Amino acid sequence: MGKTTRVLALAAVAAAAGGVAWALRDLPAQLGAIPAGARAERMRRSAQYDEGRFRNTVPADVLPPHAMRSAFVELLTGQQRRKPMGAIPVTRPELGGRLEPDGLHVTWLGHSTALVEIEGVRVLFDPVWSERCSPTSFLGPKRMHPMPLPIEDLPRIDAIVISHDHYDHLDLASIRELRRTQQAPFLVPLGVGAHLERWGVPSERIVELDWDEETTVRGVTLTATAARHFSGRRFSRDGTLWASWVLRGESRSLFYTGDSGYFEGYKQIGELHGPFDASLIQVGAYNDAWPDIHMKPEDGASAHLDLRARVLIPLHWCTFNLALHAWSEPVERLVEEAGARDIELVVPRPGDRVNIDALPALEPWWRAIA
């Protein structure tokens, strides 16, 4: 090898190494922070905390012993169409208008990101604008449709709510941008505030809640409630809490599941906080190998009924390919179940703004590309 060739080869290696280093520049921050000090002490006082970790009220296997083997076999042999055949239709919502003081609107932005307008208050759930739900920008599940609007085009938000710290629900880039462009507080389960503080969110904008604790934002009460899931951005699990959320105004109410397996807790939440005008229910990324931590569509329908909610809007499908079922299977199964159980169902396109008092007819828009 000549001198010039060696120099070029070394330059190529250096460039490649530099590219990898650049791509991984945010990885340490992506991992978040381990709660310490007063935050950790408060966690230890939680009824959900035991022997160094948070626990579900009903035990849940995150990945049973057979799970990985079964999933690998299905990955190799399954015939499901896991991506749409065409472009997912996306609507740019009009969100800057005057809010109705007694209204309830839900704008689904994809996956579990939703903007709720309740009695004149805007609440943003699990904001994820990044191209991938992953600690890196070049590996991990990639979104299958664009966000309906740029994050900087959001109107004034009154509260930003996080259900748990998994990458498809808590996104570093989105949190940083919302910290810069909005003044709203971040409402999070116990321990999750450590991640936000590492990412530059001022402590006075962080409200950490245990299950059954609440706070009020401009007359709307937000309550952290139980879920059956797990947490973790690193190799260890359950160092922070996970939650579902109840929104209740003077006359309007809504429930948001976050991620959860089905459990009896939904009946208790319905009895204590219901009935609800609407429920936002996780219905995708399920598998027989992990039934305890994600609901199947039929489970989601049962949760909706347990909660005593009127209108069901499905979440956690369509945007990221996180399981082995067909892309459109969650909503097809849900439509069938809702018909059989007389559930009022709305399936918006990403970006559709749904008026809970004037529901659109159910339109199976996904079938053309399924």
Secondary structure, DSSP 8 states (H G I E B T S, - for coil): --HHHHHHHHHHHHHHHHHHHHHTTTHHHHT-----HHHHHHHHTSTTEETTEE--SS---SS-TTHHHHHHHHHHH-----S-SS----------S---TT-EEEEEEETTEEEEEETTEEEEES---SSBSSSSSSSS-B-SS--SS-GGG----SEEE----STTT--HHHHHHHHHH----EEEETTTHHHHHHTT--GGGEEEE-TT-EEEETTEEEEEE--S----SSSS--SS---EEEEE-SS-EEEE--S----THHHHHHHHH--EEEEEEE--S--TT-TTTS--HHHHHHHHHHHTEEEEEEES-SSS--SSS-TTHHHHHHHHHHHHTT-EE----TT-EEETTS------GGGGG-
